[in-house]
Amino acid sequence: QVQLVESGGDLVQPGGSLRLSCAASGRFVSINYMAWYRQAPGKQRELVASITSTGSTNYRDSVKGRFTISRDNIKNTVYLQMNSLKPEDTAVYYCNAVVNSPEWVNYWGKGTLVTVSS
């Protein structure tokens, strides 16, 4: 079994910054794709950013230039650096990973709350 544990969510003022982390633990061979999703109240879950095992990244348009996704393959951890935060970034942020354990399985974390408000 694989666990994804997110951390770093908090209350921050508009224009502020936060860094989210998601660590994978358990028994697995490797991690391929890792991503951050978010879900605001009353809205569907949406992809924020993703990163492959080779470092290729993808971002939704509304966060380009403000958010940066990265990963540490030794620590099996993915990060999301969020700068210039806006109230519309308020949501529960979920970590997602495709893990070889040894079958390829899609895992989700339980989420961490980010609130952007003055």
C-alpha positions as a Markdown table, in Angstrom:
| # | Residue | x | y | z |
|---|---|---|---|---|
| 1 | Gln | 0.0 | 0.0 | 0.0 |
| 2 | Val | 1.2 | 3.5 | -0.8 |
| 3 | Gln | 0.3 | 6.7 | 1.2 |
| 4 | Leu | 0.5 | 10.2 | -0.1 |
| 5 | Val | 0.7 | 12.8 | 2.7 |
| 6 | Glu | 0.3 | 16.5 | 1.9 |
| 7 | Ser | 1.5 | 19.4 | 4.1 |
| 8 | Gly | 1.9 | 23.2 | 3.9 |
| 9 | Gly | -1.6 | 24.4 | 3.6 |
| 10 | Asp | -2.4 | 27.6 | 5.5 |
| 11 | Leu | -4.2 | 30.9 | 5.6 |
| 12 | Val | -2.3 | 33.5 | 3.6 |
| 13 | Gln | -3.0 | 37.1 | 2.5 |
| 14 | Pro | -3.4 | 37.9 | -1.2 |
| 15 | Gly | 0.0 | 38.3 | -2.8 |
| 16 | Gly | 1.6 | 35.9 | -0.4 |
| 17 | Ser | 3.4 | 32.6 | -0.9 |
| 18 | Leu | 3.1 | 29.0 | 0.2 |
| 19 | Arg | 5.0 | 25.8 | -0.5 |
| 20 | Leu | 3.1 | 22.6 | -0.5 |
| 21 | Ser | 4.8 | 19.2 | -0.1 |
| 22 | Cys | 3.6 | 15.7 | -0.7 |
| 23 | Ala | 5.6 | 12.7 | 0.4 |
| 24 | Ala | 5.0 | 9.2 | -0.8 |
| 25 | Ser | 5.6 | 6.3 | 1.5 |
| 26 | Gly | 5.0 | 2.5 | 1.5 |
| 27 | Arg | 6.2 | -0.3 | -0.7 |
| 28 | Phe | 6.6 | 0.6 | -4.4 |
| 29 | Val | 9.1 | 0.3 | -7.2 |
| 30 | Ser | 8.9 | 3.7 | -8.7 |
| 31 | Ile | 6.8 | 6.8 | -9.2 |
| 32 | Asn | 6.0 | 8.1 | -12.7 |
| 33 | Tyr | 3.6 | 11.0 | -12.9 |
| 34 | Met | 3.0 | 13.3 | -10.0 |
| 35 | Ala | 0.5 | 16.2 | -9.9 |
| 36 | Trp | -1.4 | 18.7 | -7.8 |
| 37 | Tyr | -5.1 | 19.1 | -8.1 |
| 38 | Arg | -7.4 | 21.5 | -6.3 |
| 39 | Gln | -11.1 | 21.7 | -5.4 |
| 40 | Ala | -12.8 | 24.8 | -4.4 |
| 41 | Pro | -16.2 | 24.8 | -2.6 |
| 42 | Gly | -19.0 | 24.0 | -5.0 |
| 43 | Lys | -16.6 | 23.3 | -7.9 |
| 44 | Gln | -15.1 | 20.3 | -9.6 |
| 45 | Arg | -11.6 | 19.1 | -8.9 |
| 46 | Glu | -9.1 | 20.6 | -11.4 |
| 47 | Leu | -5.6 | 19.9 | -12.4 |
| 48 | Val | -3.2 | 22.6 | -11.2 |
| 49 | Ala | 0.2 | 21.3 | -12.3 |
| 50 | Ser | 1.9 | 18.0 | -13.2 |
| 51 | Ile | 5.4 | 16.6 | -13.5 |
| 52 | Thr | 6.8 | 13.5 | -15.1 |
| 53 | Ser | 9.6 | 11.3 | -13.8 |
| 54 | Thr | 12.0 | 13.1 | -16.2 |
| 55 | Gly | 10.9 | 16.5 | -15.1 |
| 56 | Ser | 8.5 | 17.6 | -17.8 |
| 57 | Thr | 5.9 | 20.0 | -16.3 |
| 58 | Asn | 2.5 | 21.2 | -17.2 |
| 59 | Tyr | 0.4 | 24.0 | -15.7 |
| 60 | Arg | -3.1 | 25.2 | -16.0 |
| 61 | Asp | -3.2 | 28.7 | -17.5 |
| 62 | Ser | -4.4 | 30.5 | -14.4 |
| 63 | Val | -1.3 | 29.6 | -12.4 |
| 64 | Lys | 1.4 | 29.9 | -15.1 |
| 65 | Gly | 4.1 | 32.2 | -13.9 |
| 66 | Arg | 3.0 | 32.1 | -10.3 |
| 67 | Phe | 3.2 | 28.4 | -9.4 |
| 68 | Thr | 6.1 | 26.0 | -9.8 |
| 69 | Ile | 6.0 | 22.2 | -9.4 |
| 70 | Ser | 9.1 | 20.2 | -8.6 |
| 71 | Arg | 10.0 | 16.8 | -7.3 |
| 72 | Asp | 12.8 | 15.1 | -5.4 |
| 73 | Asn | 13.0 | 11.5 | -6.6 |
| 74 | Ile | 15.3 | 10.5 | -3.8 |
| 75 | Lys | 12.8 | 11.6 | -1.2 |
| 76 | Asn | 9.7 | 10.6 | -3.3 |
| 77 | Thr | 8.3 | 14.0 | -2.7 |
| 78 | Val | 6.6 | 16.5 | -5.0 |
| 79 | Tyr | 6.4 | 20.2 | -4.2 |
| 80 | Leu | 4.2 | 23.1 | -5.3 |
| 81 | Gln | 5.6 | 26.6 | -4.8 |
| 82 | Met | 2.8 | 29.1 | -5.0 |
| 83 | Asn | 3.6 | 32.8 | -5.3 |
| 84 | Ser | 1.4 | 35.9 | -5.8 |
| 85 | Leu | -1.6 | 34.0 | -4.4 |
| 86 | Lys | -5.1 | 35.2 | -5.2 |
| 87 | Pro | -8.4 | 34.6 | -3.4 |
| 88 | Glu | -9.5 | 32.4 | -6.3 |
| 89 | Asp | -6.6 | 30.0 | -5.4 |
| 90 | Thr | -8.5 | 29.1 | -2.3 |
| 91 | Ala | -9.2 | 25.4 | -2.3 |
| 92 | Val | -8.2 | 22.0 | -0.9 |
| 93 | Tyr | -5.1 | 20.9 | -2.8 |
| 94 | Tyr | -4.7 | 17.2 | -3.5 |
| 95 | Cys | -1.6 | 15.3 | -4.4 |
| 96 | Asn | -1.8 | 12.6 | -7.1 |
| 97 | Ala | 0.7 | 10.1 | -8.2 |
| 98 | Val | 0.9 | 7.1 | -10.5 |
| 99 | Val | 2.9 | 4.5 | -8.7 |
| 100 | Asn | 4.5 | 1.2 | -9.8 |
| 101 | Ser | 3.8 | -1.0 | -6.8 |
| 102 | Pro | 4.4 | -3.2 | -9.0 |
| 103 | Glu | 1.3 | -2.7 | -11.0 |
| 104 | Trp | 0.7 | 0.9 | -12.0 |
| 105 | Val | -1.9 | 2.4 | -9.6 |
| 106 | Asn | -3.2 | 5.9 | -9.3 |
| 107 | Tyr | -3.1 | 7.2 | -5.7 |
| 108 | Trp | -4.5 | 10.3 | -4.0 |
| 109 | Gly | -3.6 | 12.2 | -0.8 |
| 110 | Lys | -6.3 | 13.4 | 1.6 |
| 111 | Gly | -5.7 | 17.1 | 0.8 |
| 112 | Thr | -4.4 | 20.2 | 2.4 |
| 113 | Leu | -6.4 | 23.5 | 2.7 |
| 114 | Val | -5.1 | 26.7 | 1.2 |
| 115 | Thr | -7.1 | 29.8 | 2.1 |
| 116 | Val | -6.2 | 33.2 | 0.5 |
| 117 | Ser | -7.9 | 36.0 | 2.3 |
| 118 | Ser | -7.2 | 39.3 | 3.9 |
